[in-house]
């Protein structure tokens, strides 16, 4: 079914899925399955679906991608599948761009960036750690995340850090982690390159391409996809990209047109929302927004010391020198919950909420802007051999959006050497990554 096809009935959809190898049990969902019994193939829980082929999994993620297109976001979809049974545990899609609530408009559109990290694969990884204990889910190594499009650096880093198997339908040579199309993964450090070669597979497409990647590990690795399903995943993404790129050119005013949020009353809705999102907001003001000082270093050091398992922290300084947000790692929550991801999610979601509220819409337009105009200050450089570093480099790229896409000099700064490895190795990783898109991290000398 093409993205612009007419609506068809649920019965017709089920018939199509059934022909491709999807079994759906339509009774209401009951409880989670116990991990204790591992003999034989488990039956799907009522209300869940079983997929038996790569083609069936491809059709599922294609439908998710079409949902993303309908919502005005990048059309990429994913599904988390249990390897032994084919059970679909969860499925989701890209929700980076969403319509603002209450009929509000941003600077150029009624759609606005909700969260630049909200790619389908990253959201599935986060969902897993939010629900694994309560639902008694299998280990990531027993699962496969099937995605309609080759994961970007953020998503590839997330999948590698968590240890999932990965099945990919369509290549993405501009921005996918396998942009060379041969499974060599030149962006990745050597150890992660080898891990990806063991756990990622790019399904063979009948009459078009052979399989690339792992045979053992990902679900359905030796099976074929139809050209129609593969083309559908690629075409729907290209259609969405044209739409989103047109709207993402202006996502925040330049500093010359921006107003200083510190001049607002302390109890204003906008300031209160920023402090609620990050309690350290407005607790520090730099004389120069590109000149981090010892006070900020101490603040970040204390944030790491007071947060379980944290090794790094990051602050966002706006163009006026205001500390707007500061977060540490939360590896006690999940292995991908880095300081940068926590900060980016908090700031963008808060700005989306304020933009969607009629009482604060105009304030949000005038006082808050894209982070590309401010400074991201890390306590430490990123570890050069960590999957989370690949993820964070991808997140940085995703967060510096808009017309002037290349990061400005000094936008990314840090005080200390990485927690593991060397500073030179970190800078070498940045240089080798196509996904870094011109990023130039800078060491702060006090």
GULO-107583 format. One record per residue (C-alpha): x, y, z. Coordinates in Angstrom, 2 decimals. Each point is the difference from the previous one (the first is absolute). Layout:
<recs>
+---------+---------+---------+
|      c1 |      c2 |      c3 |
+---------+---------+---------+
|       X |       Y |       Z |
...
+---------+---------+---------+
</recs>
This chain:
<recs>
+---------+---------+---------+
|      c1 |      c2 |      c3 |
+---------+---------+---------+
|    0.00 |    0.00 |    0.00 |
|    1.48 |    3.35 |   -1.02 |
|    0.07 |    2.87 |    2.57 |
|   -2.72 |    1.84 |   -1.88 |
|   -2.24 |   -3.02 |   -0.55 |
|   -3.63 |    0.05 |    1.05 |
|   -0.89 |   -1.46 |    3.39 |
|   -0.66 |   -3.74 |   -0.03 |
|   -1.83 |   -2.07 |    2.57 |
|    1.62 |   -1.69 |    2.98 |
|   -1.08 |   -3.37 |   -1.44 |
|    1.86 |    0.79 |   -3.23 |
|    3.11 |    1.05 |    1.93 |
|   -0.10 |   -3.24 |    1.98 |
|   -0.39 |   -1.97 |   -3.21 |
|    3.05 |    1.69 |   -1.51 |
|    2.05 |   -0.60 |    3.13 |
|   -1.14 |   -3.59 |    0.16 |
|    1.10 |   -0.59 |   -3.58 |
|    3.44 |    1.34 |    0.94 |
|    0.34 |   -2.16 |    3.09 |
|   -1.52 |    1.96 |    2.89 |
|   -2.22 |   -1.76 |    2.52 |
|   -2.21 |    2.22 |    2.16 |
|   -1.72 |   -1.19 |    3.21 |
|   -2.83 |    2.44 |    0.49 |
|   -1.16 |   -0.62 |    3.59 |
|    0.87 |    2.61 |    2.66 |
|    3.54 |    0.00 |    1.43 |
|    0.42 |   -1.80 |    3.32 |
|    3.20 |   -0.13 |    2.02 |
|    3.71 |   -0.09 |   -0.83 |
|    1.64 |   -3.35 |   -0.72 |
|    2.34 |   -1.47 |    2.61 |
|    3.67 |   -0.40 |   -0.90 |
|    0.30 |   -3.32 |    1.81 |
|   -1.37 |   -2.41 |   -2.64 |
|    2.21 |   -0.06 |   -3.10 |
|   -1.01 |   -3.29 |   -1.64 |
|   -1.56 |    0.03 |   -3.45 |
|   -1.65 |    2.94 |   -1.76 |
|   -2.22 |    2.20 |    2.12 |
|   -3.43 |    1.01 |   -1.23 |
|   -0.73 |    3.68 |   -0.51 |
|   -1.80 |    1.64 |    2.85 |
|   -3.57 |    1.03 |   -0.90 |
|    0.00 |    3.30 |   -1.89 |
|    3.57 |   -0.47 |   -1.23 |
|    1.25 |   -0.90 |   -3.47 |
|    2.47 |   -2.59 |   -1.20 |
|    2.12 |    0.58 |   -3.09 |
|    1.54 |   -2.98 |   -1.73 |
|    1.97 |    1.57 |   -2.86 |
|    2.16 |    2.99 |   -0.85 |
|   -2.71 |    1.10 |   -2.41 |
|   -2.60 |    0.03 |    2.77 |
|    2.31 |    2.01 |    2.27 |
|    0.71 |    2.38 |   -2.89 |
|   -3.71 |    0.62 |   -0.53 |
|   -0.46 |    0.75 |    3.71 |
|    2.74 |    2.63 |    0.06 |
|   -1.19 |    1.46 |   -3.30 |
|   -3.42 |    0.61 |    1.56 |
|    1.71 |    1.73 |    2.93 |
|    1.97 |    2.18 |   -2.43 |
|   -3.24 |    1.01 |   -1.71 |
|   -1.38 |    1.08 |    3.38 |
|    3.03 |    2.24 |    0.46 |
|   -0.61 |    1.53 |   -3.43 |
|   -3.64 |    0.67 |    0.89 |
|    1.16 |    1.82 |    3.16 |
|    2.39 |    2.20 |   -1.98 |
|    3.21 |   -1.58 |    1.29 |
|    2.79 |   -1.95 |   -1.66 |
|   -1.56 |   -3.24 |   -1.26 |
|    1.94 |   -2.72 |    1.79 |
|   -1.58 |   -2.84 |    1.96 |
|    1.26 |   -2.79 |    2.21 |
|   -1.11 |   -3.11 |    1.85 |
|    1.52 |   -1.97 |    2.89 |
|   -0.31 |   -3.72 |   -0.70 |
|    0.80 |   -3.02 |    2.16 |
|    2.39 |   -2.20 |   -2.00 |
|   -1.27 |   -3.43 |    1.10 |
|   -3.69 |    0.63 |   -0.45 |
|   -0.36 |    2.89 |   -2.44 |
|   -2.10 |    1.78 |    2.61 |
|   -0.27 |    3.77 |   -0.59 |
|    0.67 |    1.44 |    3.43 |
|   -0.32 |    3.66 |   -0.99 |
|   -0.03 |    2.12 |   -3.13 |
|    0.41 |    3.72 |   -0.52 |
|    1.07 |    2.69 |   -2.44 |
|    1.81 |    3.31 |   -0.31 |
|   -1.73 |    2.82 |    1.90 |
|    2.63 |    2.75 |   -0.29 |
|   -2.51 |    2.44 |   -1.53 |
|   -3.55 |    0.29 |    1.30 |
|   -2.91 |    2.40 |   -0.32 |
|   -0.03 |    2.60 |    2.75 |
|   -2.98 |   -0.34 |    2.36 |
|   -2.80 |    2.54 |    0.23 |
|    0.37 |    1.01 |   -3.66 |
|    3.15 |    1.98 |    0.74 |
|    2.63 |    0.91 |   -2.58 |
|    3.76 |    0.14 |    0.31 |
|    2.10 |    2.35 |   -2.11 |
|   -0.93 |   -1.50 |   -3.37 |
|   -2.37 |   -2.90 |    0.61 |
|   -2.55 |   -1.58 |    2.29 |
|    2.38 |   -2.97 |    0.23 |
|    3.06 |    0.32 |    2.19 |
|    2.87 |   -2.11 |    1.29 |
|   -1.19 |   -1.92 |    3.05 |
|    3.26 |   -1.80 |    0.68 |
|    2.87 |   -0.46 |   -2.50 |
|    0.90 |   -3.33 |    1.66 |
|   -3.46 |   -1.48 |   -0.68 |
|    1.04 |   -2.40 |   -2.73 |
|   -1.90 |   -3.28 |    0.04 |
|    2.99 |   -2.18 |    0.91 |
|    1.19 |    2.21 |    2.87 |
|   -3.53 |    0.16 |    1.38 |
|   -0.30 |   -3.79 |   -0.11 |
|    3.25 |   -0.37 |    1.96 |
|   -1.18 |    2.51 |    2.62 |
|   -3.43 |   -1.69 |    0.19 |
|    1.71 |   -3.32 |    0.65 |
|    1.83 |    1.30 |    3.08 |
|   -3.10 |    1.77 |    1.28 |
|   -2.00 |   -3.26 |   -0.19 |
|    2.40 |   -2.95 |    0.11 |
|   -0.38 |   -0.73 |    3.72 |
|   -3.77 |    0.48 |    0.21 |
|   -0.66 |   -2.06 |   -3.16 |
|    2.76 |   -2.56 |    0.69 |
|    1.38 |    0.48 |   -3.49 |
|    2.73 |   -2.15 |   -1.56 |
|    3.58 |    1.28 |   -0.08 |
|    0.92 |    2.32 |   -2.92 |
|    2.20 |   -2.74 |   -1.48 |
|   -3.14 |   -2.14 |   -0.38 |
|   -1.84 |    2.73 |   -1.90 |
|    0.26 |    1.69 |   -3.39 |
|   -0.96 |    3.57 |   -0.79 |
|   -1.11 |    0.03 |   -3.62 |
|    0.09 |    3.46 |   -1.56 |
|   -1.23 |    1.30 |   -3.33 |
|    3.17 |    2.06 |   -0.57 |
|    3.69 |   -0.37 |    0.85 |
|    0.51 |    1.49 |    3.49 |
|    1.78 |    3.34 |    0.39 |
|    2.95 |    0.44 |    2.38 |
|   -2.30 |    0.79 |    2.95 |
|   -2.09 |   -3.12 |   -0.51 |
|    2.91 |   -2.27 |   -0.90 |
|    1.82 |    1.10 |    3.16 |
|   -3.13 |   -0.63 |    2.07 |
|   -0.51 |   -3.48 |   -1.48 |
|    3.65 |   -0.95 |    0.50 |
|    0.11 |    1.34 |    3.56 |
|   -3.09 |   -2.01 |    0.91 |
|    1.05 |   -3.17 |   -1.86 |
|   -2.99 |   -0.54 |   -2.32 |
|    0.11 |   -1.87 |   -3.27 |
|   -1.04 |    2.15 |   -2.94 |
|   -1.74 |   -0.76 |   -3.31 |
|   -0.12 |    2.73 |   -2.66 |
|   -2.28 |    0.28 |   -3.02 |
|    1.24 |    3.04 |   -1.99 |
|    3.46 |    1.50 |   -0.37 |
|    0.56 |    3.71 |    0.77 |
|    3.28 |    0.95 |   -1.66 |
|   -0.06 |    3.68 |    1.03 |
|   -0.39 |   -0.43 |    3.77 |
|   -0.29 |   -3.70 |    0.92 |
|    2.74 |   -1.65 |    2.04 |
|    0.57 |   -2.40 |   -2.95 |
|    0.26 |    2.82 |   -2.55 |
|    2.71 |   -1.93 |   -1.88 |
|   -2.63 |   -2.75 |   -0.53 |
|    2.54 |   -2.78 |    0.62 |
|   -0.14 |   -0.51 |    3.79 |
|    3.42 |    1.54 |    0.65 |
|   -1.33 |    2.75 |    2.33 |
|    2.93 |    2.44 |   -0.37 |
|   -1.57 |    2.46 |    2.49 |
|    0.28 |   -2.47 |    2.87 |
|    3.01 |   -0.77 |    2.22 |
|    1.46 |   -3.43 |   -0.80 |
|   -1.61 |   -1.86 |    2.94 |
|   -3.44 |    1.40 |   -0.84 |
|    0.55 |   -0.70 |   -3.70 |
|    0.47 |   -3.67 |    0.84 |
|   -3.07 |    0.01 |    2.26 |
|   -2.14 |    1.51 |   -2.75 |
|    1.24 |   -2.63 |   -2.46 |
|   -1.17 |   -2.69 |    2.46 |
|   -3.40 |    1.51 |    0.82 |
|   -1.20 |    2.07 |   -3.00 |
|   -1.43 |   -1.49 |   -3.19 |
|   -1.35 |    1.67 |   -3.12 |
|   -2.58 |   -2.35 |   -1.46 |
|    0.45 |   -1.33 |   -3.51 |
|   -2.47 |    1.46 |   -2.50 |
|   -1.30 |   -2.37 |   -2.60 |
|    1.63 |    0.69 |   -3.36 |
|    1.70 |    3.19 |    1.26 |
|    2.68 |   -0.54 |    2.63 |
|    1.52 |   -2.77 |    2.12 |
|   -0.06 |    0.03 |    3.78 |
|    2.66 |    2.16 |    1.65 |
|    1.04 |   -0.77 |    3.57 |
|   -0.62 |   -2.60 |    2.66 |
|   -1.62 |   -3.39 |   -0.67 |
|   -0.24 |   -1.10 |    3.65 |
|   -1.60 |    2.38 |    2.48 |
|   -2.59 |    2.18 |   -1.73 |
|   -3.41 |   -1.55 |   -0.60 |
|   -0.74 |   -1.17 |   -3.59 |
|    3.60 |    0.79 |   -1.04 |
|    0.05 |   -2.57 |   -2.82 |
|   -3.43 |    0.89 |   -1.41 |
|   -0.92 |    2.16 |   -3.00 |
|   -1.97 |    3.23 |   -0.15 |
|   -2.14 |    0.92 |   -3.00 |
|    1.11 |    2.94 |   -2.12 |
|   -3.40 |    1.62 |    0.58 |
|    0.43 |    0.08 |    3.79 |
|    3.59 |    1.23 |   -0.19 |
|   -0.93 |    2.69 |   -2.54 |
|   -2.94 |    0.99 |    2.18 |
|    2.26 |    0.61 |    3.01 |
|    2.42 |    2.05 |   -2.08 |
|   -2.64 |    1.99 |   -1.90 |
|   -2.06 |    0.97 |    3.02 |
|    3.12 |    1.29 |    1.76 |
|    1.07 |    2.10 |   -2.99 |
|   -3.48 |    1.48 |   -0.23 |
|    0.05 |    0.96 |    3.69 |
|    3.51 |    1.44 |   -0.18 |
|   -1.02 |    2.49 |   -2.66 |
|   -2.89 |    1.17 |    2.18 |
|    1.96 |    0.26 |    3.25 |
|    3.10 |    1.65 |   -1.48 |
|   -2.15 |    2.84 |   -1.32 |
|   -1.43 |    0.64 |    3.48 |
|    3.18 |   -0.41 |    2.05 |
|    1.89 |    2.93 |   -1.51 |
|   -1.11 |    2.47 |    2.66 |
|   -0.35 |   -1.54 |    3.44 |
|    1.21 |    2.89 |    2.13 |
|    0.79 |    3.70 |   -0.27 |
|    3.64 |    1.07 |   -0.39 |
|    1.53 |    1.76 |    3.04 |
|   -0.39 |    3.43 |   -1.63 |
|   -3.79 |   -0.41 |    0.08 |
|   -0.25 |   -1.93 |    3.27 |
|   -0.97 |    1.35 |    3.43 |
|    1.76 |   -0.89 |    3.26 |
|   -2.19 |   -2.38 |    2.09 |
|    1.78 |    1.18 |    3.17 |
|   -1.82 |    3.33 |   -0.38 |
|   -3.36 |   -1.71 |    0.51 |
|   -1.50 |   -0.03 |    3.52 |
|    1.20 |   -2.97 |    2.06 |
|   -3.57 |   -1.29 |    0.28 |
|   -0.78 |    0.30 |   -3.72 |
|   -1.36 |   -3.19 |   -1.60 |
|    2.98 |   -0.33 |   -2.31 |
|    2.67 |    0.33 |    2.69 |
|   -1.95 |   -2.25 |    2.35 |
|   -0.25 |   -2.68 |   -2.69 |
|    3.75 |    0.11 |   -0.68 |
|    0.81 |   -0.30 |    3.71 |
|   -2.45 |   -2.88 |    0.38 |
|    1.69 |   -1.80 |   -2.88 |
|    3.50 |    0.68 |    1.35 |
|    0.20 |    1.32 |    3.59 |
|    3.41 |    1.58 |   -0.68 |
|   -1.44 |    2.30 |   -2.68 |
|    1.01 |    3.67 |    0.54 |
|    2.25 |   -0.94 |    2.92 |
|    3.05 |    1.25 |   -1.91 |
|    0.67 |    2.67 |   -2.62 |
|    3.23 |    0.22 |   -1.98 |
|    1.49 |    3.31 |   -1.09 |
|    0.56 |   -1.58 |   -3.42 |
|   -2.16 |   -2.88 |   -1.22 |
|    2.99 |   -1.53 |   -1.82 |
|    2.24 |    0.38 |    3.06 |
|   -0.78 |   -2.73 |    2.57 |
|    1.56 |    0.76 |    3.39 |
|    1.11 |   -1.84 |    3.13 |
|   -3.41 |    0.46 |    1.65 |
|   -1.66 |   -1.99 |   -2.78 |
|    2.66 |   -2.71 |    0.26 |
|   -0.67 |   -0.30 |    3.74 |
|   -3.74 |   -0.19 |   -0.60 |
|    0.40 |   -2.82 |   -2.53 |
|    2.46 |   -1.83 |    2.28 |
|   -2.48 |    0.15 |    2.89 |
|   -2.77 |   -1.23 |   -2.30 |
|    2.05 |   -3.09 |   -0.91 |
|    0.99 |   -0.63 |    3.62 |
|   -3.64 |    0.10 |    1.14 |
|   -1.41 |   -2.26 |   -2.75 |
|    0.26 |   -3.82 |    0.21 |
|    2.38 |   -1.53 |   -2.56 |
|    0.47 |    3.30 |   -1.87 |
|    3.34 |    0.68 |   -1.68 |
|   -0.93 |    3.16 |   -1.90 |
|   -2.29 |    3.03 |    0.09 |
|   -0.89 |    2.70 |   -2.50 |
|   -1.48 |    3.52 |    0.12 |
|   -1.77 |    2.10 |   -2.62 |
|    0.94 |    3.69 |    0.10 |
|   -2.29 |    2.28 |   -2.03 |
|    1.32 |    2.90 |   -2.16 |
|   -0.35 |    2.37 |    2.99 |
|    2.21 |   -2.12 |    2.27 |
|   -2.88 |   -1.47 |    2.04 |
|    0.29 |   -3.57 |    1.24 |
|   -3.27 |   -1.38 |   -1.37 |
|    0.41 |   -3.73 |    0.64 |
|    2.49 |   -2.42 |    1.59 |
|   -0.13 |   -3.79 |    0.25 |
|    2.23 |   -2.90 |    0.97 |
|    0.02 |   -3.57 |   -1.34 |
|   -2.73 |   -2.25 |    1.38 |
|    1.47 |   -3.43 |   -0.68 |
|   -1.98 |   -1.24 |    2.99 |
|   -3.06 |    0.47 |   -2.25 |
|    1.34 |   -1.50 |   -3.23 |
|    3.34 |   -0.55 |   -1.78 |
|   -0.89 |    2.70 |   -2.55 |
|   -1.13 |    2.70 |    2.45 |
|    2.94 |    2.34 |   -0.54 |
|    0.25 |    3.57 |    1.24 |
|   -0.39 |    1.44 |   -3.50 |
|   -3.07 |   -2.08 |   -0.82 |
|   -1.62 |    1.01 |    3.28 |
|    0.70 |    3.68 |   -0.61 |
|   -1.13 |    0.02 |   -3.64 |
|   -3.22 |   -1.84 |    0.78 |
|   -0.80 |    2.30 |    2.91 |
|    0.69 |    3.26 |   -1.82 |
|   -1.76 |   -0.85 |   -3.25 |
|   -3.06 |   -1.52 |    1.65 |
|   -0.32 |    3.00 |    2.32 |
|    0.26 |    2.39 |   -2.95 |
|   -2.61 |   -2.03 |   -1.91 |
|   -2.36 |    0.14 |    3.00 |
|    0.46 |    3.77 |    0.36 |
|   -0.45 |    0.51 |   -3.75 |
|   -3.22 |   -1.99 |    0.11 |
|   -1.52 |    1.95 |    2.90 |
|   -1.95 |    3.11 |   -1.12 |
|    1.12 |    1.76 |    3.19 |
|    3.70 |   -0.45 |   -0.78 |
|    0.15 |   -0.45 |   -3.78 |
|    1.23 |    3.53 |   -0.75 |
|    2.46 |   -0.07 |    2.91 |
|    1.46 |   -3.28 |   -1.23 |
|    0.51 |    1.44 |   -3.48 |
|    1.73 |    3.12 |    1.30 |
|    2.05 |   -1.33 |    2.93 |
|    1.02 |   -3.58 |   -0.88 |
|    1.98 |   -1.14 |   -3.01 |
|    1.82 |   -2.96 |   -1.49 |
|    3.13 |   -1.17 |    1.89 |
|    2.14 |    0.69 |   -3.07 |
|    0.07 |    3.65 |    1.13 |
|    1.16 |   -0.85 |    3.52 |
|    2.77 |   -2.11 |    1.52 |
|   -0.05 |   -3.61 |    1.18 |
|    2.60 |   -0.40 |    2.75 |
|    1.01 |   -3.51 |    1.11 |
|    2.00 |   -0.83 |    3.10 |
|    1.97 |   -2.59 |   -2.01 |
|    0.70 |   -0.94 |   -3.58 |
|   -1.81 |   -3.16 |   -1.13 |
|    1.57 |   -3.45 |    0.35 |
|    1.37 |   -0.83 |   -3.48 |
|   -0.87 |   -3.72 |    0.12 |
|   -3.54 |    0.19 |    1.46 |
|   -3.23 |   -0.64 |   -1.89 |
|   -1.59 |    2.80 |    2.04 |
|    2.57 |    2.41 |   -1.47 |
|   -1.07 |   -0.93 |   -3.53 |
|   -3.57 |    0.56 |    1.17 |
|    0.82 |    3.42 |    1.49 |
|    1.87 |    1.16 |   -3.09 |
|   -3.14 |   -0.91 |   -1.94 |
|   -2.19 |    1.86 |    2.49 |
|    2.19 |    3.09 |   -0.29 |
|   -0.41 |   -0.12 |   -3.78 |
|   -3.78 |   -0.41 |    0.32 |
|   -0.28 |    2.89 |    2.48 |
|    1.90 |    2.60 |   -2.04 |
|   -2.81 |    0.41 |   -2.49 |
|   -1.21 |    2.69 |   -2.35 |
|    1.23 |    2.04 |   -2.93 |
|    3.57 |    0.55 |    1.28 |
|    0.45 |   -3.71 |    0.62 |
|    3.75 |   -0.12 |    0.56 |
|    0.86 |    0.56 |    3.69 |
|    1.65 |    3.29 |    0.81 |
|    3.51 |    0.08 |    1.46 |
|   -0.15 |   -0.40 |    3.75 |
|   -3.51 |   -1.48 |    0.08 |
|    1.33 |   -3.22 |    1.61 |
|    2.51 |    0.45 |    2.84 |
|    1.35 |   -2.17 |    2.84 |
|    2.32 |    0.32 |    3.01 |
|    1.62 |   -3.41 |    0.56 |
|    1.36 |   -3.11 |   -1.74 |
|   -2.52 |   -2.79 |   -0.69 |
|   -0.80 |   -2.52 |    2.76 |
|    1.78 |   -2.71 |   -2.04 |
|    2.39 |    0.32 |   -2.92 |
|    1.74 |    3.22 |   -0.95 |
|   -1.03 |    3.40 |   -1.24 |
|    1.92 |   -0.59 |   -3.24 |
|   -1.96 |   -3.22 |   -0.61 |
|   -3.29 |    1.83 |    0.63 |
|    0.90 |    2.72 |   -2.51 |
|    1.05 |   -2.67 |   -2.48 |
|   -3.41 |   -1.68 |    0.37 |
|   -1.74 |    3.31 |   -0.71 |
|    2.16 |    0.50 |   -3.08 |
|   -0.67 |   -3.46 |   -1.43 |
|   -3.79 |    0.16 |    0.46 |
|   -2.00 |    1.16 |   -2.97 |
|   -2.86 |    0.42 |    2.48 |
|    1.95 |    2.67 |    1.94 |
|   -0.84 |    2.45 |   -2.82 |
|    2.78 |    2.46 |    0.70 |
|   -0.12 |   -0.10 |    3.81 |
|    3.13 |    1.49 |    1.57 |
|    0.10 |   -0.60 |    3.79 |
|    2.29 |    2.42 |    1.85 |
|    1.93 |   -0.51 |    3.26 |
|   -0.52 |    2.76 |    2.60 |
|    3.15 |    1.43 |    1.55 |
|   -0.70 |    1.83 |    3.27 |
+---------+---------+---------+
</recs>
